[in-house]
């Protein structure tokens, strides 16, 4: 996998899941009647729709609250995501003064928030990501009616992008997979001009194939100048690449059997190629 220039890189990289804390069975001290003691602060913190102030502390670490959900043991549960990409659950204690981010399990070992995170965070996030990919400036490689679509951020000079293109030929040639190359220019000085030559061509798909077939001989001839329109598309593609969590090419995205968007950074190896492209 080849890296992009530091010009575009920014802070969308995932934190290390904040300070992950796994809870098993949270217990609250009980009074004489066996009931958990209630305080004014706990009652105020339990008001739905009001975010506890303690959540502000983890927001600066990249946790974004999406929705509140019912949690056991006097805790308040909040579904969210870390770094704009990783679904995660946060649990605020009854006194509203502490918060844990991570997995809460019941007595049978089931993760309490698994289905909630899928419904409230993962599924909508995947749909949004896929829509952004569809709306980007991509070049089709393969049949328009292929049942499986795979997006790949590609640089015309990237040897690993070329190897992925070669490895995907059996799936693409059989009409099973359509690759959508989101062209970026990040590796060499003439990468943007080569990407522009592909994107501005009368037949971008044919120009893409020209670059791949002639890759070992230098690839497609770069344009002497890049139009403002194409330059804008290239910049948008590069910003999208970083937003999707990639710092280099190829950056590959596809939908799994459940329709969730999966990522692969770099050239897929071994059996992972079939995970990306589907059954051969």
N, C-alpha and C positions, 0 to 999 in steps of 0.2 A: 504494500500500500504506500502511495506517495503522498507527501504532505503538501498542504496549500501554503501560500505565502502568508506571513503574519499580518498582512494588510487587512484581511477580512476577519480573521479569527477574533472571537469575543467570548463572553462568559456564559455560553449556553451549555457548557460541559456539565455533566451530572456531578453533583457533590457525592461524597461517599455515604449517601443515605443519611445525612445529618449525623446524629449520634444514635444509631439504631438501638432500640431497647426492646427485648422480647419479654412479654408478660405471660404468666401462666394463669393463675386464678387470683385476681385482685380481691383482697378482703378488707373490709372496713371495720374498725373497732365497734363493738355493739354495746348498748346500754343495758340496764337491768332488765328491760322488757325484751331484749334480743334484737331491737331495731337499731339501725344505724342512726347516730345522733345527727340532727340537722342544725345547721347554723345559718345565720342571715347571709353570710357570704356564699355558702353553698347553694342556698335557694336562689340567690341572684345569678349565680353562675349557670344555673340550670335552665334559665329562660331561653327557650328556643328562639333562634333568629338573632340573638346577641352573641357575637364572637367573643370568647374570653380574651382578656388582655394578654394572657400568657402566650397566645398564639403569635403575637407580634415578634416574640423572641425567635421563633423558628422560621418566620417569613424571611428574615434577613439571611438565613442559610439556604433559601431557595424553595421552601415549602409554600405551596399555594393552595388555599382552601377552596374546594369545589362545592361541597355540601355537607351538612350534618346528618348523622345517622344514629339510630338507637344502639347503645352499647350497654353491656351488663356491668354489674358491680358498682353502680353509682358513678361510672365514668361517662363522659360525653365523647362520642366518636365523631371524627371529622375526616371525610374522604378528601383527598387532595393529590397533588403531584409534586415531585421534586425536580427542580430544574426544567420544568415545562414538559417533561418526557416520562418520568417514572411514577406510576400510580403508587400511593402510599397512604396509610392510615395514621392519624394522630389521636391520642386519647388524653383528655384533660381530666385531672383528678377532681374529686368532689369539691375540694376547697378552692378550685380554680387557680391554684398557684403553681401547679406543675403539669408538664405535658410529656408524654412518651410517644415516639415515632417508631413504628414497626409492626410486628405481628402479635396479635392476641389470640390465644388458643383456648378452646373449651376442654372439658375433662376427657373427651374422646379424641383430642388431638386435631380438631377441625379449626381452621383459621376463621375467626369470627367475621372478619370483614371481606373475605375473599369474593363472595358474590356481589357484595355492595360495591367494591372497588371496580369490578368488571362492569357493572351496570352504570354507575355514576361517573366513572373516570375513564377506564380503559377503552370501552366501546366508543364513546363520543370522541375521545382523543384520536383513536385510529381513524374514525370517519373524517375528522377534520384534517388529519395528515394526508389521507388519500386524496381528498378534494384539492389540497394545495399542490400535490404532485400532478394531478390531472390538469390543473390550470397553468402549470409551468410550461416553459418553452422546451419541448422535448422532440426528439427525432425518432420516428418509428423504424424498428428493425424486426421484420417478420410480418406475418399475415394480419390484416386488420381485424379479422374475426377469430383470432387465436383465443382459446378459452382462458389462458393464464397470462396476466400482465405483470412484468417485472420492471421496476424503475431502476436505473443505474446512473449515478453522477459520473460522467466520463470526461476525460481530457484526451484530446486527439494524440498527444505525445505519451500517454501513460502506458507502459508495457503491461501492467497488470490488468488494465481495462481491456487491452488487446487480447490477453490470455483468457479473460472472462468471455469476451466475444467469441473466441475460438472454441472454448469449452461448451458454450451454449448452442453451437451449430446443430447438433442432432435434434434438440428440442425445437429450435426455431425453424429449421428446414422441414421438419415434420408437421409444422403448423400447430404445434402444441403451446408454444410460448411466443409472446410478442415482447421484445425488449424495447423499452422507451428510454433512450439516452438523453439525459438532461446535461447538455454540454456546458462545461466550464473551462476556463483557461487559467490554470494555476501552476503548471509544472515548469514550463520553459517560457522564454521571452516571446516566442512565436505561437504559443498555445492559444491565446485569444484570437489571433488572426486565422489559425487553422479551424478553430471552432466556428468562427464567423463564415469561413468558406463553406462549411457544411450547412450551417443554418440559413445562409443567404442563397444557397444554390436553388436552381429551378426545381430540382428534385433532391431534397435534403437526404432522403433515405439512400438514394444512389450515391450521393457524395460521401455519406458515412461509410458505405461499403467500399468505395474507392480508397478511402483512408485506411481501412482495415486490410484490404487486399494488398496495398502497397506499403504497409506499415514498416516492414524491414528495409524498405528503400526510401524512407523519409516521410511516407504518407502524403496526404493531400497538400497541394501548394497553398501557402497562406495568402490571404487577401492583402493587397498593399495598403488598404485602409479599411477601417471598420465604421459602418454607418452608426449614427446615433441610436437608431432603433435596435440594432443588433447589440450594440454595447450595453444598452439598458437591459436587454434580455439576459446577457451574460452576467451582468452584475446581480440581477435578481436571482439567477440560478445559483450563483456562488453564495449569496446570503441564505437562500433556501437550504443549500447543502449543509451549512453550519447549523442552521436552525434544526435540521433533522438529526443532528448529532455527529456529523462527519467532519473530520479535519483533513481529509485527503481522498484520493480516488483509487479504485472505484468505491462508491458508497451505494449499497444495494438495498432496495426495499421491496417487499412482496407481502401478500396476504396469506396467512396460514389457513388451515381447514376451518377455523372458527371465524375467519374474516378479520382477524387482528393483524395489524401491520407489524412485520418483523424486519429487523435490520441486520445487515452484514457489512462490516467494515473490511475492505480488502477482498482479495480473491478467495472464494469459497474453496475449501479443500475436501477431498474424499467424498464421503457420503453427504456432506453438507451441501454439495452442489445439487443433489436431488431434492434436498429440503427446500432449496431456493426455487428450482425450476420445475419441481413435481416429478411424477413417475415418467420414466423414459419410454 
